């Protein structure tokens, strides 16, 4: 049923709470491909209060370093995972997190997105937003949201 599964990770240990769920789904649903995705928000400089700004060379370097760190993170995560008869893919892209995840899933014909949610509610969710919630609401692909450990019901 789920041949291609997308697993967006944000670089946090919390996001990795999806991995045991992924393992079960991969084993039980005859998954053929797992795509680990890390979306890096591009850095756009803004002049500081002193009027100084960052050079364009520094901006390029900062963005390149962010992508390199994201690639390293995905490699570290996926190197620990051993699936039989499943191709594991890693990709780092730049853009807005929720929009990029949704577009990637659609453009690459994913069958399922498995994503962690921080479990924020109320004002903190309104202020910080929820990438997982925006993915859920905007994706045409089924989304499995995994609550982070330590979630308190009703909060």
MDTraj code that builds the backbone (N, CA, C; nanometers):
import mdtraj as md
import numpy as np

residues = "UNK UNK UNK UNK UNK UNK UNK UNK UNK UNK UNK UNK UNK UNK UNK UNK UNK UNK UNK UNK UNK UNK UNK UNK UNK UNK UNK UNK UNK UNK UNK UNK UNK UNK UNK UNK UNK UNK UNK UNK UNK UNK UNK UNK UNK UNK UNK UNK UNK UNK UNK UNK UNK UNK UNK UNK UNK UNK UNK UNK UNK UNK UNK UNK UNK UNK UNK UNK UNK UNK UNK UNK UNK UNK UNK UNK UNK UNK UNK UNK UNK UNK UNK UNK UNK UNK UNK UNK UNK UNK UNK UNK UNK UNK UNK UNK UNK UNK UNK UNK UNK UNK UNK UNK UNK UNK UNK UNK UNK UNK UNK UNK UNK UNK UNK UNK UNK UNK UNK UNK UNK UNK UNK UNK UNK UNK UNK UNK UNK UNK UNK UNK UNK UNK UNK UNK UNK UNK UNK UNK UNK UNK UNK UNK UNK UNK UNK UNK UNK UNK UNK UNK UNK UNK UNK".split()
xyz = np.array([
    [0.0814, -0.1202, 0.0000],
    [0.0000, 0.0000, 0.0000],
    [0.0856, 0.1264, 0.0000],
    [0.1862, 0.1312, 0.0879],
    [0.2754, 0.2462, 0.0938],
    [0.4101, 0.2053, 0.0351],
    [0.4308, 0.2366, -0.0910],
    [0.5556, 0.1989, -0.1575],
    [0.6639, 0.3047, -0.1375],
    [0.6216, 0.4324, -0.1342],
    [0.7154, 0.5436, -0.1188],
    [0.6735, 0.6269, 0.0021],
    [0.7615, 0.6312, 0.1018],
    [0.7312, 0.7016, 0.2258],
    [0.8285, 0.8174, 0.2431],
    [0.7734, 0.9339, 0.2752],
    [0.8534, 1.0540, 0.2990],
    [0.8632, 1.0788, 0.4488],
    [0.9865, 1.0998, 0.4958],
    [1.0115, 1.1261, 0.6381],
    [1.0877, 1.2578, 0.6497],
    [1.0155, 1.3680, 0.6713],
    [1.0841, 1.4957, 0.6918],
    [1.1415, 1.5022, 0.8332],
    [1.2655, 1.5426, 0.8438],
    [1.3307, 1.5577, 0.9738],
    [1.3841, 1.7006, 0.9837],
    [1.3762, 1.7572, 1.1032],
    [1.4205, 1.8960, 1.1209],
    [1.5551, 1.9081, 1.1918],
    [1.6212, 1.7954, 1.2133],
    [1.7506, 1.7985, 1.2781],
    [1.7450, 1.7785, 1.4281],
    [1.6245, 1.7627, 1.4828],
    [1.6105, 1.7458, 1.6276],
    [1.5902, 1.5991, 1.6633],
    [1.6245, 1.5649, 1.7860],
    [1.5987, 1.4299, 1.8366],
    [1.4481, 1.4061, 1.8431],
    [1.3726, 1.5099, 1.8735],
    [1.2277, 1.4984, 1.8798],
    [1.1713, 1.4481, 1.7465],
    [1.2196, 1.5002, 1.6370],
    [1.1701, 1.4596, 1.5053],
    [1.1970, 1.3132, 1.4777],
    [1.3027, 1.2607, 1.5396],
    [1.3403, 1.1214, 1.5181],
    [1.2482, 1.0227, 1.5902],
    [1.1524, 1.0738, 1.6684],
    [1.0579, 0.9843, 1.7354],
    [0.9705, 0.9101, 1.6348],
    [0.9747, 0.9491, 1.5085],
    [0.8981, 0.8801, 1.4049],
    [0.9641, 0.7497, 1.3610],
    [1.0920, 0.7328, 1.3906],
    [1.1673, 0.6193, 1.3364],
    [1.1115, 0.4823, 1.3767],
    [1.0712, 0.4590, 1.5019],
    [1.0116, 0.3283, 1.5339],
    [0.8801, 0.3038, 1.4576],
    [0.8026, 0.4086, 1.4372],
    [0.6779, 0.3962, 1.3610],
    [0.7083, 0.3653, 1.2150],
    [0.8097, 0.4322, 1.1626],
    [0.8535, 0.4075, 1.0256],
    [0.8963, 0.2622, 1.0081],
    [0.9705, 0.2115, 1.1036],
    [1.0187, 0.0738, 1.0961],
    [0.9016, -0.0250, 1.0894],
    [0.8001, -0.0029, 1.1703],
    [0.6833, -0.0911, 1.1713],
    [0.6055, -0.0826, 1.0406],
    [0.5854, 0.0385, 0.9928],
    [0.5125, 0.0566, 0.8665],
    [0.5923, -0.0029, 0.7509],
    [0.7217, 0.0201, 0.7503],
    [0.8070, -0.0334, 0.6432],
    [0.7984, -0.1853, 0.6386],
    [0.7996, -0.2481, 0.7544],
    [0.7947, -0.3946, 0.7601],
    [0.6568, -0.4481, 0.7229],
    [0.5529, -0.3805, 0.7674],
    [0.4182, -0.4324, 0.7479],
    [0.3503, -0.3932, 0.6188],
    [0.4024, -0.2943, 0.5486],
    [0.3343, -0.2431, 0.4288],
    [0.4146, -0.2617, 0.3008],
    [0.5198, -0.3416, 0.3074],
    [0.5998, -0.3694, 0.1889],
    [0.6525, -0.2413, 0.1223],
    [0.7018, -0.1490, 0.2052],
    [0.7581, -0.0238, 0.1552],
    [0.8814, -0.0542, 0.0707],
    [0.8929, 0.0149, -0.0417],
    [1.0058, -0.0071, -0.1316],
    [1.1100, 0.1047, -0.1239],
    [1.0642, 0.2268, -0.0937],
    [1.1538, 0.3426, -0.0886],
    [1.1172, 0.4322, 0.0284],
    [1.2193, 0.4732, 0.1034],
    [1.2005, 0.5711, 0.2103],
    [1.2857, 0.6917, 0.1756],
    [1.2239, 0.8087, 0.1780],
    [1.2913, 0.9333, 0.1451],
    [1.3004, 1.0189, 0.2708],
    [1.4222, 1.0388, 0.3188],
    [1.4450, 1.1262, 0.4322],
    [1.4731, 1.2655, 0.3763],
    [1.3975, 1.3622, 0.4242],
    [1.4053, 1.4971, 0.3700],
    [1.4364, 1.5962, 0.4815],
    [1.5291, 1.6845, 0.4551],
    [1.5597, 1.7942, 0.5475],
    [1.5451, 1.9222, 0.4683],
    [1.4564, 2.0088, 0.5136],
    [1.4352, 2.1374, 0.4482],
    [1.5126, 2.2429, 0.5260],
    [1.5962, 2.3163, 0.4546],
    [1.6760, 2.4228, 0.5147],
    [1.6184, 2.5559, 0.4684],
    [1.5817, 2.6362, 0.5658],
    [1.5316, 2.7695, 0.5331],
    [1.6481, 2.8560, 0.4873],
    [1.6357, 2.9200, 0.3707],
    [1.7448, 3.0061, 0.3241],
    [1.7665, 3.1235, 0.4201],
    [1.8918, 3.1597, 0.4380],
    [1.9266, 3.2739, 0.5212],
    [1.9247, 3.3985, 0.4351],
    [1.8458, 3.4959, 0.4770],
    [1.8411, 3.6253, 0.4094],
    [1.8876, 3.7307, 0.5089],
    [1.9944, 3.8014, 0.4771],
    [2.0466, 3.8987, 0.5738],
    [1.9574, 4.0211, 0.5866],
    [1.9570, 4.0739, 0.7066],
    [1.8885, 4.1986, 0.7349],
    [1.9902, 4.2863, 0.8056],
    [1.9968, 4.4104, 0.7681],
    [2.0916, 4.4999, 0.8343],
    [2.0629, 4.5035, 0.9825],
    [2.1689, 4.5030, 1.0618],
    [2.1477, 4.5098, 1.2060],
    [2.1217, 4.6541, 1.2481],
    [2.0999, 4.6729, 1.3735],
    [2.0637, 4.8051, 1.4235],
    [2.1747, 4.9086, 1.4036],
    [2.2959, 4.8653, 1.3798],
    [2.4073, 4.9573, 1.3578],
    [2.4186, 4.9968, 1.2103],
    [2.3398, 4.9340, 1.1239],
    [2.3454, 4.9669, 0.9829],
    [2.4429, 4.8813, 0.9040],
    [2.5186, 4.7960, 0.9727],
    [2.6108, 4.7063, 0.9024],
    [2.5317, 4.5891, 0.8460],
    [2.5799, 4.5347, 0.7376],
    [2.5142, 4.4163, 0.6827],
    [2.6194, 4.3112, 0.6509],
    [2.5732, 4.1913, 0.6297],
    [2.6616, 4.0792, 0.5989],
    [2.6902, 4.0803, 0.4490],
    [2.8126, 4.0510, 0.4127],
    [2.8485, 4.0509, 0.2708],
    [2.7804, 3.9350, 0.1986],
    [2.7679, 3.9479, 0.0687],
    [2.7049, 3.8428, -0.0111],
    [2.7875, 3.7140, -0.0063],
    [2.9183, 3.7267, 0.0087],
    [3.0053, 3.6091, 0.0203],
    [2.9724, 3.5349, 0.1496],
    [2.9514, 3.6100, 0.2589],
    [2.9150, 3.5488, 0.3864],
    [2.7786, 3.4810, 0.3793],
    [2.6847, 3.5426, 0.3098],
    [2.5506, 3.4845, 0.2949],
    [2.5595, 3.3512, 0.2221],
    [2.6347, 3.3471, 0.1142],
    [2.6535, 3.2225, 0.0385],
    [2.7173, 3.1173, 0.1277],
    [2.8164, 3.1567, 0.2041],
    [2.8852, 3.0638, 0.2936],
    [2.7912, 3.0113, 0.4024],
    [2.7119, 3.0979, 0.4611],
    [2.6171, 3.0572, 0.5657],
    [2.5164, 2.9572, 0.5089],
    [2.4616, 2.9867, 0.3919],
    [2.3644, 2.8963, 0.3303],
    [2.4283, 2.7634, 0.2921],
    [2.5499, 2.7676, 0.2411],
    [2.6197, 2.6442, 0.2043],
    [2.6478, 2.5602, 0.3286],
    [2.6925, 2.6245, 0.4361],
    [2.7193, 2.5531, 0.5612],
    [2.5930, 2.4885, 0.6175],
    [2.4794, 2.5566, 0.6056],
    [2.3529, 2.5016, 0.6555],
    [2.3144, 2.3755, 0.5781],
    [2.3324, 2.3776, 0.4481],
    [2.3019, 2.2603, 0.3654],
    [2.3982, 2.1469, 0.3978],
    [2.5261, 2.1778, 0.4127],
    [2.6264, 2.0756, 0.4468],
    [2.5937, 2.0108, 0.5810],
    [2.5573, 2.0915, 0.6791],
    [2.5210, 2.0381, 0.8112],
    [2.3971, 1.9503, 0.8013],
    [2.2999, 1.9904, 0.7215],
    [2.1772, 1.9120, 0.7038],
    [2.2078, 1.7787, 0.6356],
    [2.2952, 1.7804, 0.5352],
    [2.3350, 1.6566, 0.4681],
    [2.4053, 1.5624, 0.5645],
    [2.4921, 1.6179, 0.6459],
    [2.5646, 1.5387, 0.7450],
    [2.4679, 1.4765, 0.8460],
    [2.3717, 1.5547, 0.8905],
    [2.2709, 1.5053, 0.9844],
    [2.1928, 1.3886, 0.9239],
    [2.1438, 1.4051, 0.8011],
    [2.0666, 1.2966, 0.7380],
    [2.1511, 1.1715, 0.7187],
    [2.2763, 1.1894, 0.6823],
    [2.3647, 1.0735, 0.6665],
    [2.3813, 1.0018, 0.7997],
    [2.4003, 1.0765, 0.9056],
    [2.4168, 1.0185, 1.0389],
    [2.2920, 0.9391, 1.0787],
    [2.1748, 0.9942, 1.0541],
    [2.0491, 0.9259, 1.0891],
    [2.0315, 0.8007, 1.0043],
    [2.0493, 0.8131, 0.8746],
    [2.0222, 0.7002, 0.7852],
    [2.1281, 0.5912, 0.7935],
    [2.2486, 0.6255, 0.8337],
    [2.3520, 0.5226, 0.8491],
    [2.3194, 0.4253, 0.9615],
    [2.2388, 0.4684, 1.0570],
    [2.1995, 0.3817, 1.1692],
    [2.0851, 0.2879, 1.1316],
    [2.0190, 0.3169, 1.0215],
    [1.8992, 0.2427, 0.9827],
    [1.9360, 0.1345, 0.8824],
    [1.8922, 0.0144, 0.9103],
    [1.9185, -0.0975, 0.8197],
    [1.7856, -0.1650, 0.7853],
    [1.7389, -0.1439, 0.6648],
    [1.6174, -0.2077, 0.6165],
    [1.6542, -0.3066, 0.5063],
    [1.5892, -0.4202, 0.5079],
    [1.6110, -0.5197, 0.4047],
    [1.5185, -0.4909, 0.2875],
    [1.5730, -0.4888, 0.1688],
    [1.4958, -0.4706, 0.0449],
    [1.4233, -0.3363, 0.0369],
    [1.4726, -0.2357, 0.1049],
    [1.4147, -0.1011, 0.0971],
    [1.5266, -0.0051, 0.0601],
    [1.5014, 0.0752, -0.0419],
    [1.5987, 0.1774, -0.0809],
    [1.5780, 0.2996, 0.0079],
    [1.6874, 0.3472, 0.0662],
    [1.6827, 0.4651, 0.1513],
    [1.7472, 0.5815, 0.0767],
    [1.6744, 0.6915, 0.0695],
    [1.7205, 0.8106, -0.0017],
    [1.7305, 0.9263, 0.0971],
    [1.8247, 1.0162, 0.0714],
    [1.8399, 1.1367, 0.1524],
    [1.8392, 1.2565, 0.0589],
    [1.7691, 1.3605, 0.1019],
    [1.7716, 1.4810, 0.0216],
    [1.7568, 1.6035, 0.1101],
    [1.8353, 1.7042, 0.0780],
    [1.8264, 1.8331, 0.1444],
    [1.7809, 1.9336, 0.0400],
    [1.6779, 2.0091, 0.0746],
    [1.6298, 2.1134, -0.0151],
    [1.6185, 2.2435, 0.0636],
    [1.6142, 2.3532, -0.0084],
    [1.6012, 2.4846, 0.0554],
    [1.4633, 2.5402, 0.0282],
    [1.4048, 2.6019, 0.1318],
    [1.2758, 2.6660, 0.1148],
    [1.1984, 2.6726, 0.2448],
    [1.0725, 2.7086, 0.2324],
    [0.9801, 2.7102, 0.3451],
    [0.9483, 2.5660, 0.3815],
    [0.9540, 2.5324, 0.5100],
    [0.9450, 2.3931, 0.5516],
    [0.8161, 2.3238, 0.5050],
    [0.7018, 2.3727, 0.5488],
    [0.5758, 2.3041, 0.5198],
    [0.5473, 2.2989, 0.3701],
    [0.5640, 2.4103, 0.3040],
    [0.5383, 2.4163, 0.1601],
    [0.6329, 2.3232, 0.0838],
    [0.7587, 2.3218, 0.1227],
    [0.8576, 2.2377, 0.0548],
    [0.8288, 2.0896, 0.0747],
    [0.7881, 2.0522, 0.1951],
    [0.7543, 1.9116, 0.2230],
    [0.6346, 1.8691, 0.1399],
    [0.5314, 1.9509, 0.1398],
    [0.4095, 1.9194, 0.0643],
    [0.4391, 1.9092, -0.0854],
    [0.5139, 2.0053, -0.1384],
    [0.5486, 2.0032, -0.2807],
    [0.6344, 1.8816, -0.3152],
    [0.7295, 1.8492, -0.2289],
    [0.8165, 1.7342, -0.2527],
    [0.7342, 1.6057, -0.2578],
    [0.6416, 1.5917, -0.1637],
    [0.5568, 1.4713, -0.1603],
    [0.4733, 1.4594, -0.2872],
    [0.4174, 1.5684, -0.3298],
    [0.3336, 1.5680, -0.4510],
    [0.4181, 1.5415, -0.5757],
    [0.5271, 1.6161, -0.5894],
    [0.6098, 1.6060, -0.7103],
    [0.6799, 1.4715, -0.7244],
    [0.7018, 1.4024, -0.6121],
    [0.7715, 1.2737, -0.6145],
    [0.6780, 1.1561, -0.5890],
    [0.5483, 1.1829, -0.5953],
    [0.4434, 1.0801, -0.5864],
    [0.4586, 0.9907, -0.4632],
    [0.4746, 1.0549, -0.3471],
    [0.4834, 0.9812, -0.2212],
    [0.3473, 0.9227, -0.1862],
    [0.3497, 0.8107, -0.1154],
    [0.2256, 0.7459, -0.0722],
    [0.1901, 0.7808, 0.0720],
    [0.2894, 0.8258, 0.1486],
    [0.2683, 0.8554, 0.2897],
    [0.3775, 0.9497, 0.3383],
    [0.3375, 1.0429, 0.4259],
    [0.4329, 1.1287, 0.4956],
    [0.4239, 1.0923, 0.6433],
    [0.5386, 1.0657, 0.7047],
    [0.5426, 1.0403, 0.8489],
    [0.6217, 1.1547, 0.9110],
    [0.5559, 1.2313, 0.9992],
    [0.6171, 1.3511, 1.0541],
    [0.5874, 1.3622, 1.2031],
    [0.6844, 1.4112, 1.2772],
    [0.6660, 1.4326, 1.4215],
    [0.5992, 1.5673, 1.4444],
    [0.5254, 1.5742, 1.5529],
    [0.4661, 1.7005, 1.5933],
    [0.5105, 1.7302, 1.7358],
    [0.5427, 1.8544, 1.7605],
    [0.5906, 1.8950, 1.8924],
    [0.4788, 1.8951, 1.9960],
    [0.3557, 1.8908, 1.9502],
    [0.2443, 1.8861, 2.0444],
    [0.2108, 2.0205, 2.1058],
    [0.2487, 2.1286, 2.0398],
    [0.2133, 2.2615, 2.0915],
    [0.0649, 2.2860, 2.0701],
    [0.0082, 2.3644, 2.1569],
    [-0.1307, 2.4043, 2.1384],
    [-0.1467, 2.5470, 2.1870],
    [-0.2647, 2.6009, 2.1639],
    [-0.2953, 2.7342, 2.2139],
    [-0.2056, 2.8414, 2.1551],
    [-0.1647, 2.9340, 2.2416],
    [-0.0877, 3.0503, 2.1978],
    [0.0473, 3.0105, 2.1392],
    [0.1156, 2.9129, 2.2008],
    [0.2480, 2.8765, 2.1485],
    [0.2374, 2.8218, 2.0067],
    [0.1297, 2.7489, 1.9775],
    [0.1113, 2.6985, 1.8406],
    [0.0830, 2.8137, 1.7460],
    [0.0033, 2.9094, 1.7929],
    [-0.0304, 3.0245, 1.7096],
    [0.0940, 3.1080, 1.6818],
    [0.1768, 3.1297, 1.7842],
    [0.2966, 3.2113, 1.7688],
    [0.4023, 3.1393, 1.6860],
    [0.4337, 3.0152, 1.7227],
    [0.5420, 2.9420, 1.6582],
    [0.4975, 2.8706, 1.5322],
    [0.3675, 2.8433, 1.5223],
    [0.3176, 2.7690, 1.4083],
    [0.3507, 2.6224, 1.4223],
    [0.2989, 2.5437, 1.3348],
    [0.3265, 2.4012, 1.3373],
    [0.3474, 2.3543, 1.1951],
    [0.4707, 2.3168, 1.1651],
    [0.5024, 2.2660, 1.0317],
    [0.4176, 2.1419, 1.0047],
    [0.4115, 2.0513, 1.1030],
    [0.3351, 1.9273, 1.0848],
    [0.1880, 1.9579, 1.0574],
    [0.1315, 2.0537, 1.1298],
    [-0.0089, 2.0902, 1.1098],
    [-0.0302, 2.1487, 0.9703],
    [0.0600, 2.2341, 0.9256],
    [0.0467, 2.2919, 0.7918],
    [0.0625, 2.1853, 0.6834],
    [0.1524, 2.0893, 0.7055],
    [0.1672, 1.9791, 0.6101],
    [0.0378, 1.8981, 0.6054],
    [-0.0172, 1.8663, 0.7219],
    [-0.1411, 1.7897, 0.7297],
    [-0.2534, 1.8592, 0.6539],
    [-0.2656, 1.9888, 0.6714],
    [-0.3761, 2.0637, 0.6103],
    [-0.3568, 2.0902, 0.4609],
    [-0.2328, 2.0897, 0.4132],
    [-0.2105, 2.1259, 0.2734],
    [-0.1747, 2.0086, 0.1821],
    [-0.1472, 1.8935, 0.2394],
    [-0.1036, 1.7801, 0.1588],
    [-0.2203, 1.6949, 0.1112],
    [-0.2098, 1.6490, -0.0110],
    [-0.3067, 1.5518, -0.0628],
    [-0.2612, 1.4090, -0.0337],
    [-0.1379, 1.3967, 0.0157],
    [-0.0816, 1.2672, 0.0518],
    [-0.1205, 1.2380, 0.1968],
    [-0.1544, 1.1133, 0.2305],
    [-0.1842, 1.0812, 0.3709],
    [-0.0656, 1.1177, 0.4606],
    [-0.0980, 1.1691, 0.5790],
    [0.0042, 1.2132, 0.6739],
    [-0.0168, 1.1410, 0.8065],
    [0.0888, 1.0761, 0.8549],
    [0.0876, 1.0174, 0.9877],
    [0.1668, 1.1109, 1.0771],
    [0.0965, 1.1726, 1.1757],
    [0.1616, 1.2617, 1.2705],
    [0.1903, 1.1847, 1.3977],
    [0.3147, 1.1875, 1.4403],
    [0.3571, 1.1170, 1.5610],
    [0.3835, 1.2205, 1.6692],
    [0.3135, 1.2078, 1.7803],
    [0.3327, 1.2980, 1.8929],
    [0.4680, 1.2738, 1.9576],
    [0.5305, 1.3817, 1.9964],
    [0.6601, 1.3733, 2.0635],
    [0.6438, 1.3095, 2.2012],
    [0.7448, 1.2384, 2.2470],
    [0.7403, 1.1853, 2.3817],
    [0.7236, 1.2985, 2.4834],
    [0.6475, 1.2718, 2.5876],
    [0.6260, 1.3728, 2.6905],
    [0.5072, 1.4618, 2.6648],
    [0.4299, 1.4316, 2.5621],
    [0.3115, 1.5089, 2.5309],
    [0.2121, 1.4971, 2.6473],
    [0.1516, 1.6081, 2.6853],
    [0.0514, 1.6092, 2.7918],
    [-0.0851, 1.6293, 2.7288],
    [-0.1756, 1.5304, 2.7425],
    [-0.3073, 1.5417, 2.6809],
    [-0.3823, 1.6651, 2.7285],
    [-0.4498, 1.7297, 2.6330],
    [-0.5354, 1.8428, 2.6660],
    [-0.4632, 1.9737, 2.6892],
    [-0.3315, 1.9765, 2.6726],
    [-0.2589, 2.1008, 2.6963],
    [-0.2359, 2.1713, 2.5653],
])
top = md.Topology()
chain = top.add_chain()
for i, resn in enumerate(residues, 1):
    res = top.add_residue(resn, chain, resSeq=i)
    for name in ("N", "CA", "C"):
        top.add_atom(name, md.element.get_by_symbol(name[0]), res)
traj = md.Trajectory(xyz[None], top)
